[in-house]
């Protein structure tokens, strides 16, 4: 219970309102449950997420610099891919599924775009 509360507080502290998001957001997740991370990203991006029941686990990642909302979303997608989860965007809904399901789904998947820096 205490760990869940700490996780929710962490997500709340990291949340940047859409108005403040234009200035950037610093991500600092330590052993955060994927459902909490998805909720945070939904609030940050305004996207609707559907999480497959088989997608579970805890994740840690940190950004040392402020990221734009788009960059934060790209980091989120990269972390999911490293954990063998895929992001499938259809219309305005983002589905997160195990990568094994990509053999079944005949829809485009979202992969992080490369940025020139």
N, C-alpha and C positions, 0 to 999 in steps of 0.2 A: 504494500500500500504506500509506504513512504517512498519507495523507488519510483512508483508511478507518478506520485505527486511531484517529485523532483523532475521527472521527465517532462511533465506538463508545464511546470514552471520554467524549465529551460526553453521549451518551445515558445512559451509566451514571451520570454525575454528576447528571444531571437526574432520574433515577429516584427516586421516592419509594415506599417500601413501602406496602402497603395500610393498615397501622396508622398510618403517618405521613401518609398522603394526606388523612386527615380534617383535618389542620392546614393543608393546602394545598400546592400545587406551583407553582413558578415555571418557565415555559417559556422557553427561550432556544435556539432552533435557528437556525443560520447555515449555509446551503447544505447541508442534510442530505438525503440520499437518502430518497425516499418510503418505501422498504421499511424503513429504520431507524426512521422516524417511526411507521410502522404497528406495528412490533414494540414500540416504546416505549408506544404507546397501548394495545396489547393487554395488556402487562404492568401498566400503570397501571389499566386499567378491568376487566380480567378477561374482556373480550370476545374472541371468535374472529373473526379477519379473513381474508377471501379477497381477494387482490389480483389483478385482471385483468392479464394479461401486457402489455397496452397502456398501463397506468398507469406512467409513468416520470417522472423529473425530480427536481430538487432544490428544496427549499423553505426559506424563512427566515421566522421569526416570533418575536416576543418578547412576553412579558407582564411588565409592570412590577410587578404585585402578585401575591400568592399567589392561586391559583385552586383551587376545589374540583375533584374529579375530574370531576363533571358539566360544570362550566364549561370545564375543559381539553378535554374531548371536544367541546364545542360549538365551541371555537376551532379544533380539528383539522378538524371537518366544514366550518367556514367557509372555511378555507384550501383544502381540497380543492375546494369549490364555486368558489372564485375561479380555480382552475387547471383548471376544466371537468371535474371528476371528481365523480361522484355516490356517495352512500352509501346502499345499499339493505339494510335490515335485514329478514331473514326468519327467524323463530324466534330462535335464539340465534346466528346467523351474520350477520356484517356483510360485505357485498360492496362493493368499491370498483371502479367501472367508469367509463369515459368517459361524459359526459352524453349523447352521441349515442345510447347504448344505452337511454336512458330511453324512447325511442320504441318500443322492442321489448318491454321488460319491463313486465308488467302487475302490478307490485307497488308498495306504498307506499315512498316514499323518506324518508329522515330528513333533516330540516332543523333547524337550531338553533332551540331554543325561545327566545322573547323573555322576558327577565327584567325585572321592574320594579325599578329601582334608583333 
